[in-house]
Amino acid sequence: MNVREWALPVYTILMQTAMGSLFFLWLIRIRESRRLDQYGKNRLLQIPLTIILVTIFFAMVGAHFHLSKPFLSLLAVSNFRTSWLSREIVFTILFFFLTFAIWLLHRLRPSAGRLIDIIGWGAILCGWAMIYCMARIYLLPTQISWNSPTTILHYIGTTFLLGSSALLAILWMDQRFVSVRNPQSAEQTLTRRPEALTLLAVIVLAAAILDISIELYQIAALRVGSGPARTSLELLFGLYQPLLFMRIGLVLIGSSWLAYNTLQLKRLQNRSHDQLLPVYASFMLLMIGEILGRFLFYATHVRIGL
């Protein structure tokens, strides 16, 4: 795969990570609304929201490397009624601007919590629509290995897995940042309230199991197929077999390691920063595993017809 071909995996993975992180961040915001005061609610959004916004921006910029005429990309929205690609672009733009609106409102009017919540759910709805459209693009009769509901499930599973794990890593960084800059505010960070993070860790494990289960189901579907399906299967268990096993192993090891580190919070108490490196390392294992999975998604497809 050359630079233009890698632009799509980078764009889709970064967008799924950002979307999943925002989704789980909002769920935690609701869950913790009764425990945290107004300052704590604002602190919860400050660093994660900035990282999510920057991730969306770089994903959108990176996607343009796939185009031969990047400056004409906005013309693609003209086919919204008939094209899943146009719908994806529209919802991506809406997702970015609504997330930017949350970030700006949070900076300028942090007391407008109700409005921030409403805009946040609007961004999340556009984000899920974006993920769905992103997956529907690949449901093509000429691409046997893609033309299945498992493609949609795979994109949703990646969003859950990378979103929840990325948010865990961000919140750990947030704790370290606050403890250094303002130790008196450290009690308002979630690493001092480990129940929400424990729930996130469980979601990471569940998403990893879902991710691998979808992979195995798709392999089983290719086994009973014929022609191009068998060719895709031969590529998967021939040329790309080491990458397949590496991808599955990284997802299982990364999710288990991340969950284990999260469960150590109660034992570590005031030494949660000791887990920074293991948390980041386990997240990177998950990210590499998903990048390998997306590479295999593109590399093993076999086209039929014109």
C-alpha positions in Angstrom: 0.0 0.0 0.0 1.4 3.4 -1.0 0.7 6.8 0.8 -2.6 7.4 -1.0 -3.8 3.9 -0.1 -2.7 4.3 3.6 -4.6 7.6 3.9 -8.0 5.8 4.1 -7.0 3.4 6.9 -5.5 6.3 8.9 -8.6 8.4 8.4 -11.1 5.7 9.3 -9.1 4.5 12.4 -8.5 8.0 13.7 -12.2 9.0 13.2 -13.4 5.8 14.9 -11.1 6.5 17.8 -12.3 10.1 18.1 -15.9 9.1 17.8 -15.7 6.3 20.4 -13.8 8.5 22.8 -16.4 11.3 22.6 -19.2 8.8 23.0 -17.7 7.2 26.2 -16.7 10.6 27.5 -20.3 11.7 27.3 -21.5 8.6 29.1 -19.0 9.2 31.9 -20.0 12.8 32.1 -23.6 11.7 32.7 -22.6 9.0 35.1 -20.4 11.3 37.2 -22.7 14.4 37.0 -23.9 13.8 40.6 -20.5 13.1 42.0 -18.6 16.0 40.5 -19.2 19.7 41.1 -19.2 22.2 38.2 -15.4 22.5 38.3 -15.0 18.8 38.2 -17.4 18.5 35.2 -15.4 21.1 33.3 -12.1 19.5 34.2 -13.4 16.2 32.9 -13.9 17.7 29.4 -10.9 19.9 29.2 -8.0 17.7 28.0 -10.1 14.8 26.5 -12.1 17.2 24.3 -9.0 18.9 23.0 -7.4 15.7 22.1 -10.5 14.4 20.4 -10.9 17.6 18.4 -7.2 17.5 17.3 -7.6 13.8 16.3 -10.7 14.6 14.1 -8.8 17.5 12.5 -5.8 15.4 11.6 -8.0 12.5 10.4 -9.8 14.9 8.0 -6.5 16.4 6.8 -5.0 12.9 6.3 -8.0 11.7 4.2 -7.2 14.3 1.6 -3.9 12.5 0.8 -6.1 9.8 -0.8 -7.5 12.3 -3.4 -5.9 13.3 -6.6 -7.5 16.8 -6.4 -7.9 17.5 -2.6 -9.1 21.1 -3.1 -12.2 19.8 -4.9 -13.2 17.4 -2.0 -16.2 19.5 -0.9 -17.8 18.9 -4.3 -18.4 15.3 -3.2 -21.2 16.4 -0.9 -23.4 17.2 -4.0 -24.5 13.5 -4.2 -25.8 13.2 -0.7 -29.1 11.6 -1.8 -27.5 8.8 -3.7 -24.0 8.3 -2.5 -22.8 6.8 0.8 -19.5 8.6 0.3 -21.2 12.0 0.1 -23.2 11.2 3.3 -20.0 10.2 5.1 -18.3 13.5 4.2 -21.4 15.5 5.3 -21.6 13.8 8.6 -17.9 14.0 9.1 -18.0 17.8 8.6 -21.0 18.1 11.0 -19.2 15.9 13.5 -16.1 18.1 13.4 -18.0 21.4 13.7 -20.3 20.2 16.5 -17.3 18.9 18.4 -15.5 22.3 17.8 -18.7 24.0 19.1 -18.6 22.0 22.3 -14.9 22.8 22.8 -15.4 26.5 22.1 -18.5 26.7 24.4 -16.6 24.8 27.1 -13.8 27.4 26.9 -16.0 30.5 26.7 -19.1 29.6 28.7 -18.3 26.5 30.9 -21.4 27.2 33.0 -23.6 26.4 30.0 -23.7 22.7 30.9 -27.1 21.9 29.5 -26.3 23.4 26.1 -23.0 21.6 26.0 -24.8 18.3 26.7 -27.3 18.9 23.9 -24.6 19.8 21.3 -22.5 16.8 22.5 -25.3 14.4 21.8 -25.8 16.0 18.4 -22.1 15.5 17.6 -22.4 11.8 18.8 -25.4 11.2 16.6 -23.6 12.7 13.6 -20.6 10.6 14.5 -22.5 7.3 14.6 -24.1 8.3 11.2 -20.6 8.9 9.9 -19.4 5.5 11.1 -22.4 3.8 9.5 -21.9 5.6 6.2 -18.2 4.8 6.3 -18.9 1.1 6.5 -21.7 1.1 3.9 -19.3 2.4 1.3 -17.7 -1.0 1.3 -20.9 -3.1 0.9 -20.3 -3.7 -2.8 -21.6 -6.8 -4.8 -18.2 -6.8 -6.6 -16.3 -7.2 -3.3 -17.3 -10.5 -1.8 -15.2 -10.2 1.4 -16.6 -6.8 2.1 -20.2 -7.2 1.0 -21.5 -8.4 4.4 -23.1 -7.0 7.6 -19.9 -8.0 9.3 -18.2 -5.0 7.7 -20.6 -2.7 9.6 -20.1 -4.6 12.8 -16.4 -4.5 12.4 -16.4 -0.7 12.1 -18.7 -0.4 15.1 -16.5 -2.8 17.1 -13.4 -0.8 16.3 -15.1 2.4 17.4 -16.0 0.8 20.8 -12.5 -0.8 21.2 -10.3 2.2 20.3 -12.7 4.8 21.7 -12.9 3.2 25.2 -9.1 2.4 25.3 -8.1 5.8 24.1 -10.3 7.5 26.6 -8.7 5.4 29.4 -5.2 6.5 28.3 -6.3 10.2 28.0 -7.9 10.2 31.5 -4.7 8.7 33.0 -2.7 11.5 31.3 -5.2 14.0 32.6 -4.6 12.8 36.2 -0.9 13.2 35.8 -1.3 16.6 34.3 -3.5 17.8 37.1 -1.4 16.3 39.9 1.6 18.2 38.6 0.0 21.5 37.8 -2.6 21.7 40.6 -2.4 19.0 43.2 -5.4 20.4 45.1 -7.6 19.6 42.2 -6.5 16.0 41.8 -9.5 14.7 43.7 -11.7 15.9 40.9 -10.1 13.5 38.4 -11.6 10.1 37.6 -8.5 8.1 38.5 -9.4 9.0 42.1 -12.9 7.6 41.4 -12.0 4.3 39.8 -15.5 2.9 39.3 -16.1 4.7 36.0 -12.7 3.6 34.7 -13.3 0.0 35.8 -16.5 0.1 33.7 -14.5 1.4 30.8 -12.0 -1.4 31.2 -14.8 -4.0 31.1 -16.0 -2.3 27.9 -12.5 -2.6 26.4 -12.4 -6.3 27.1 -16.0 -6.8 25.7 -15.1 -4.8 22.6 -11.9 -6.8 22.1 -13.9 -10.1 22.3 -16.5 -8.7 19.9 -13.8 -7.5 17.5 -12.1 -10.9 17.4 -15.5 -12.7 17.2 -16.4 -10.7 14.1 -13.1 -11.5 12.6 -13.6 -15.3 13.2 -17.2 -15.1 11.9 -16.0 -13.5 8.7 -13.3 -16.1 8.2 -16.0 -18.8 8.7 -18.2 -17.1 6.1 -15.3 -17.1 3.6 -14.7 -20.8 4.2 -18.2 -21.7 3.0 -17.9 -19.4 0.0 -16.4 -20.1 -3.4 -14.3 -18.4 -6.1 -13.2 -14.9 -4.8 -14.2 -15.8 -1.2 -11.8 -18.8 -1.3 -9.1 -16.6 -2.8 -9.5 -14.0 0.0 -9.2 -16.9 2.5 -6.1 -18.2 0.9 -4.5 -14.8 1.1 -5.5 -14.5 4.7 -4.0 -17.9 5.7 -1.2 -17.8 3.2 0.7 -14.6 2.6 -0.9 -12.7 5.5 -1.2 -15.4 8.1 1.6 -14.0 10.4 -0.2 -10.6 10.3 -3.5 -12.2 11.1 -2.2 -14.0 14.2 -0.2 -10.9 15.2 -3.4 -8.8 14.9 -5.5 -11.2 17.1 -2.7 -11.5 19.6 -2.1 -7.8 20.0 -5.8 -7.1 20.5 -6.2 -9.8 23.2 -2.9 -8.9 25.0 -3.5 -5.1 24.8 -7.1 -5.3 26.1 -6.2 -7.7 28.9 -3.2 -5.6 29.9 -5.1 -2.4 29.9 -7.9 -3.9 32.0 -5.4 -5.3 34.4 -3.7 -1.9 34.8 -7.1 -0.2 35.4 -8.0 -2.7 38.1 -4.8 -1.8 40.0 -6.2 1.7 40.7 -7.7 0.9 44.1 -4.5 -0.8 45.2 -2.2 2.0 44.0 -4.4 4.8 45.4 -2.1 7.9 45.2 0.4 6.2 42.9 -1.8 5.9 39.8 0.9 7.7 37.7 3.0 4.6 38.1 0.7 2.9 35.5 1.1 5.6 32.8 3.6 3.7 30.7 1.8 0.3 30.9 -1.5 2.0 30.0 0.0 3.8 27.0 1.8 0.7 25.9 -1.3 -1.5 26.1 -3.3 1.2 24.1 -0.5 1.2 21.4 -0.8 -2.6 21.2 -4.5 -2.2 20.5 -3.9 0.5 18.0 -1.3 -1.5 16.1 -3.7 -4.5 16.2 -6.5 -2.5 14.6 -4.1 -1.0 12.0 -3.1 -4.5 11.0 -6.8 -5.5 10.9 -7.6 -2.6 8.6 -4.6 -3.5 6.4 -5.9 -7.1 6.1 -9.3 -5.7 5.3 -8.0 -3.9 2.2 -5.2 -6.4 1.3 -7.3 -9.6 1.1 -10.3 -8.3 -0.9 -10.8 -9.8 -4.3 -12.9 -8.0 -6.9 -15.2 -9.8 -9.3 -16.8 -8.4 -12.4 -16.1 -4.9 -13.8 
